[in-house]
Amino acid sequence: MPGPLCRRAPAKRPSRRPRPLGSANCKPSRPRRPDGPIRFGSAQVTVKLPPRAGIGLKPQHFREVLAVQPDIGFFEVHAENYMVAGGPYHHFLGRIREQYPLSIHGVALNLGGAGPLDEAHLDRLVELMRRYEPASFSEHLAWSSHGGVFYNDLLPVAYDRPTLQRVCSHIDHVQERLGRRMLLENPSTYVQFETSSMSECGFLAEVVTRTGCGLLLDVNNLHVSCVNHGRDAVASLADFPLSAVGEVHVAGFTRDADAAGAPLLIDSHAAPVDVAVWGLYASVLARLGPVPTLLERDQDIPSLSELHAEAQRADLLLSSGSERNADLCLEGAQ
Ligand SMILES: [Fe+2]
């Protein structure tokens, strides 16, 4: 499906009280289907998550979260881990959802895929959204399946007109099915396409204009892609359509090297957030003000208290005001 590549070969991948749900045991609420086509094109992005730090909810922390009720702004879960009717994951998520705002983050919608979206997958997503009524739904600018083959990865797309048309059509369809605006996340990439005719930021801005979706700015992805492609992250951030950002991700990467020995960063989510990413994050806050921020960790997952302590660093930046963040921004840019 993708066009000709250039540069590197593909790398290996290593208020706490939300409004009540429709019922105490999290049965699906009444569907909120629109009466007609929903227009997302002109309205401002509405952020329903609190402007605080959240963390990814992991099964090994379910019981401790309920027992300790840590002061965390929100939790985020991967949609595909909850696309079943019952079981322990739903048992715990339903109880935690009663205590905390929730963000649902998809990893397999295949928005950049060549074919139509998987309607059965969308059906499951619609049901999940009805069940939990999350404050936010987000997905990636990527593809992960083609011709009936599914890849356990988020693969890059060419930034050209045909891809733009296809991605926008898919996002239009998702927003229609969900009856709400979604956030689109910038990817971490290890290859670029010779057929790309616009920058990543230009592509994202055009998607926002055409579909009315918001953006999820993954600061780690921005840093990883910039290092891997020899771009300046501060300059890329200056081009990013920040006015559409409704959520930020921060995460850790793994250092590697390509065949020529050049630095290669892997978006592994297996380490604490790097100092360079914290600096970029402070730059984002200096421009945007407080914005909901998720600390992602998907490998080598530490204790809940360790994750919470790292998330508190984001909370500190979020609450320290624009002047302090501006100072950090200048420090990060030097
Ligand atoms: Fe992310």
Residues whose N, C-alpha, C, O or C-beta is under 5 A from the ligand:
A	BS01	LIG	D218 H249
